[in-house]
Amino acid sequence: MTDPTDELEIQTFASVWDAIADTPAEAANLKLRSELMHQIAAIVTEIRRVRCADQRPRSR
């Protein structure tokens, strides 16, 4: 009986986007969209932090 892993080809990629995209242009698009989502998440996190700080009772 043969081992099914003997037939697998190991590939390496620069990023997960390169691995899942069909074309280099699609990989670049996915990378940019991912970067944009990270920036949006950072902005939302900062806004939430500021709003939470503004709602704390102030000591007199």
Sequence and secondary structure as in RCSB ss.txt:
>XXXX:A:sequence
MTDPTDELEIQTFASVWDAIADTPAEAANLKLRSELMHQIAAIVTEIRRVRCADQRPRSR
>XXXX:A:secstr
   GGGG      SSHHHHH SSHHHHHHHHHHHHHHHHHHHHHHHHHHHHHHHHS    
